[in-house]
Amino acid sequence: MLPIVQEINAYLSDYVLVFMLLGVGLWYTFRTRFVQVRYFKEGFKRTFGGISLRGHKHDNGMSSFQALATAIAAQVGTGNIVGASGAILTGGPGAIFWMWVIAFFGMATIYAEATLAIETRQKAPSGEFLGGPVYYIRTAFKGGFGRFLAGFFAVAITLALGFFGCMVQSNSIGATFSTAFGVPGWTVGVVLVILCGFIFIGGTKRLASVTEKIVPIMAAIFILGGLILLIMRIKYIPATFGMIFKYAFEPQAIIGGGFGMALKTAISQGAKRGLFSNEAGMGSTPHAHAQAHVKNPHEQGTVAMIGVFVDTFVILTLNALVVISTMYTEDGAIAGGVIPKGIDKTNLAQTAFASAFGDKIGPMFVAICLFFFAFSTILGWNMFGKINMIYMFGEKSVKVYTAIALVFIFLGTCASNDLVWELSDMFNQLMVIPNVIALFALTGMVLHIEHTRDEEKHKVIEEKKNK
């Protein structure tokens, strides 16, 4: 089965994924007149202007920052450390450039996703908001076609994130803890199941309370450690950026093969791992943004853009610079592109930090950071899957879903399975198809929301001038 899934993934990432993600990103970038540039400052102020580790409690839903924290919790996971490392190993340092490209246009995509999630959300009998692609897909397409696309998406995301995805995250935690501390995987699995089970049972309020505290702290720890290492390797930073840009367009010089195949590999790795990292266009984070208490959908759209920026241009880029500056520069273990035996995507970041911090402290630092990253991602992804389970089977299915998810989390820490990684990738990519189709179909709704906000902004400016 593994070769079949790998073949499907290769086709999806090399052709379907790249064109759909870039296509919808370009579409919304130009149709909204570069909303990610025009409203970046507003989004930044809304995100960090009133940041708090004890957000305002709501009877239902979350504060805007809590919704963003939950979205970032889902975005910043193994994709930033293990996924980015895999992209560099397979596609060369130039794959990071293509991740940046995907992320820039993805900021416009996620603006559309978040605004649509707010605009089309519904309230469950429990009082919680239910929103996400299944709801705006049904808004875009009535009848059987809409039900099919929404059902297809719901099944794909439940398998991709709720089950296989959480298994991938826990597997990364188990592997890094085993390397750093020599802790058996099953021990880590038991601890994870207890922690996750406690939070899952507490519902959206407990999840929001945890993510709003974890996300700022975990980001600060990783950024501090990464910056210390880059200061230690400061003389290699120009060469590091040089390799990213050079090998984006000459990847064959470091990964071998013909120019066309090497370029396709670099771009597809950047697209696939970029998607797994920032999730723009995948349709996952709109579930979190739909929970936000905001005055209008545009507000959460601008906040959502900052989530992609933090994920890719801050966290992922920092990890990439660490890896390239220590492993690919002239004194690095992979200088010239020859990968030593024993180095793979799961331990590349640990090896990079170990080269600067030492064989004990380096792996421990990465293990601790990855624990917070992957743990928070498990929390976010579980909620996303739960919302789609409720869509398909009603609220009575939540207990069964939670039990199955906890089993997958435990199993992930006990064994590494390439098939699970490939299946997670496959369903991640399949989610994009119905989501992007709906995004194209609802362009008018997004533009109306954005234009309304533009008119309000201009009205305020004129009133201030008249005063």
Secondary structure in CASP SS format (residue, H / E / C, confidence):
PFRMAT SS
TARGET T0000
AUTHOR 0000-0000-0000
METHOD secondary structure of the structure
MODEL  1
M C 1.00
L H 1.00
P H 1.00
I H 1.00
V H 1.00
Q H 1.00
E H 1.00
I H 1.00
N H 1.00
A H 1.00
Y H 1.00
L H 1.00
S H 1.00
D H 1.00
Y H 1.00
V H 1.00
L H 1.00
V H 1.00
F H 1.00
M H 1.00
L H 1.00
L H 1.00
G H 1.00
V H 1.00
G H 1.00
L H 1.00
W H 1.00
Y H 1.00
T H 1.00
F H 1.00
R H 1.00
T C 1.00
R C 1.00
F C 1.00
V H 1.00
Q H 1.00
V H 1.00
R H 1.00
Y C 1.00
F H 1.00
K H 1.00
E H 1.00
G H 1.00
F H 1.00
K H 1.00
R H 1.00
T H 1.00
F H 1.00
G C 1.00
G C 1.00
I C 1.00
S C 1.00
L C 1.00
R C 1.00
G C 1.00
H C 1.00
K C 1.00
H C 1.00
D C 1.00
N C 1.00
G C 1.00
M E 1.00
S C 1.00
S H 1.00
F H 1.00
Q H 1.00
A H 1.00
L H 1.00
A H 1.00
T H 1.00
A H 1.00
I H 1.00
A H 1.00
A H 1.00
Q H 1.00
V C 1.00
G C 1.00
T H 1.00
G H 1.00
N H 1.00
I H 1.00
V H 1.00
G H 1.00
A H 1.00
S H 1.00
G H 1.00
A H 1.00
I H 1.00
L H 1.00
T H 1.00
G H 1.00
G C 1.00
P C 1.00
G C 1.00
A H 1.00
I H 1.00
F H 1.00
W H 1.00
M H 1.00
W H 1.00
V H 1.00
I H 1.00
A H 1.00
F H 1.00
F H 1.00
G H 1.00
M H 1.00
A H 1.00
T H 1.00
I H 1.00
Y H 1.00
A H 1.00
E H 1.00
A H 1.00
T H 1.00
L H 1.00
A H 1.00
I H 1.00
E H 1.00
T H 1.00
R C 1.00
Q E 1.00
K E 1.00
A C 1.00
P C 1.00
S C 1.00
G C 1.00
E C 1.00
F E 1.00
L E 1.00
G C 1.00
G C 1.00
P H 1.00
V H 1.00
Y H 1.00
Y H 1.00
I H 1.00
R H 1.00
T H 1.00
A H 1.00
F C 1.00
K C 1.00
G H 1.00
G H 1.00
F H 1.00
G H 1.00
R H 1.00
F H 1.00
L H 1.00
A H 1.00
G H 1.00
F H 1.00
F H 1.00
A H 1.00
V H 1.00
A H 1.00
I H 1.00
T H 1.00
L H 1.00
A H 1.00
L H 1.00
G H 1.00
F H 1.00
F H 1.00
G H 1.00
C H 1.00
M H 1.00
V H 1.00
Q H 1.00
S H 1.00
N H 1.00
S H 1.00
I H 1.00
G H 1.00
A H 1.00
T H 1.00
F H 1.00
S H 1.00
T H 1.00
A H 1.00
F H 1.00
G C 1.00
V C 1.00
P C 1.00
G H 1.00
W H 1.00
T H 1.00
V H 1.00
G H 1.00
V H 1.00
V H 1.00
L H 1.00
V H 1.00
I H 1.00
L H 1.00
C H 1.00
G H 1.00
F H 1.00
I H 1.00
F H 1.00
I H 1.00
G H 1.00
G H 1.00
T H 1.00
K H 1.00
R H 1.00
L H 1.00
A H 1.00
S H 1.00
V H 1.00
T H 1.00
E H 1.00
K H 1.00
I H 1.00
V H 1.00
P H 1.00
I H 1.00
M H 1.00
A H 1.00
A H 1.00
I H 1.00
F H 1.00
I H 1.00
L H 1.00
G H 1.00
G H 1.00
L H 1.00
I H 1.00
L H 1.00
L H 1.00
I H 1.00
M H 1.00
R C 1.00
I H 1.00
K H 1.00
Y H 1.00
I H 1.00
P H 1.00
A H 1.00
T H 1.00
F H 1.00
G H 1.00
M H 1.00
I H 1.00
F H 1.00
K H 1.00
Y H 1.00
A H 1.00
F H 1.00
E C 1.00
P C 1.00
Q H 1.00
A H 1.00
I H 1.00
I H 1.00
G C 1.00
G C 1.00
G C 1.00
F H 1.00
G H 1.00
M H 1.00
A H 1.00
L H 1.00
K H 1.00
T H 1.00
A H 1.00
I H 1.00
S H 1.00
Q H 1.00
G H 1.00
A H 1.00
K H 1.00
R H 1.00
G H 1.00
L H 1.00
F H 1.00
S H 1.00
N H 1.00
E C 1.00
A C 1.00
G C 1.00
M C 1.00
G C 1.00
S C 1.00
T C 1.00
P H 1.00
H H 1.00
A H 1.00
H H 1.00
A C 1.00
Q C 1.00
A E 1.00
H C 1.00
V C 1.00
K C 1.00
N C 1.00
P H 1.00
H H 1.00
E H 1.00
Q H 1.00
G H 1.00
T H 1.00
V H 1.00
A H 1.00
M H 1.00
I H 1.00
G H 1.00
V H 1.00
F H 1.00
V H 1.00
D H 1.00
T H 1.00
F H 1.00
V H 1.00
I H 1.00
L H 1.00
T H 1.00
L H 1.00
N H 1.00
A H 1.00
L H 1.00
V H 1.00
V H 1.00
I H 1.00
S H 1.00
T H 1.00
M H 1.00
Y C 1.00
T C 1.00
E C 1.00
D C 1.00
G C 1.00
A C 1.00
I C 1.00
A H 1.00
G H 1.00
G H 1.00
V C 1.00
I C 1.00
P C 1.00
K C 1.00
G C 1.00
I C 1.00
D C 1.00
K C 1.00
T C 1.00
N C 1.00
L H 1.00
A H 1.00
Q H 1.00
T H 1.00
A H 1.00
F H 1.00
A H 1.00
S H 1.00
A H 1.00
F H 1.00
G C 1.00
D C 1.00
K C 1.00
I H 1.00
G H 1.00
P H 1.00
M H 1.00
F H 1.00
V H 1.00
A H 1.00
I H 1.00
C H 1.00
L H 1.00
F H 1.00
F H 1.00
F H 1.00
A H 1.00
F H 1.00
S H 1.00
T H 1.00
I H 1.00
L H 1.00
G H 1.00
W H 1.00
N H 1.00
M H 1.00
F H 1.00
G H 1.00
K H 1.00
I H 1.00
N H 1.00
M H 1.00
I H 1.00
Y H 1.00
M H 1.00
F H 1.00
G C 1.00
E H 1.00
K H 1.00
S H 1.00
V H 1.00
K H 1.00
V H 1.00
Y H 1.00
T H 1.00
A H 1.00
I H 1.00
A H 1.00
L H 1.00
V H 1.00
F H 1.00
I H 1.00
F H 1.00
L H 1.00
G H 1.00
T H 1.00
C H 1.00
A C 1.00
S C 1.00
N C 1.00
D H 1.00
L H 1.00
V H 1.00
W H 1.00
E H 1.00
L H 1.00
S H 1.00
D H 1.00
M H 1.00
F H 1.00
N H 1.00
Q H 1.00
L H 1.00
M H 1.00
V H 1.00
I H 1.00
P H 1.00
N H 1.00
V H 1.00
I H 1.00
A H 1.00
L H 1.00
F H 1.00
A H 1.00
L C 1.00
T H 1.00
G H 1.00
M H 1.00
V H 1.00
L H 1.00
H H 1.00
I H 1.00
E H 1.00
H H 1.00
T H 1.00
R H 1.00
D H 1.00
E H 1.00
E H 1.00
K H 1.00
H H 1.00
K H 1.00
V H 1.00
I H 1.00
E H 1.00
E H 1.00
K H 1.00
K H 1.00
N H 1.00
K C 1.00
END
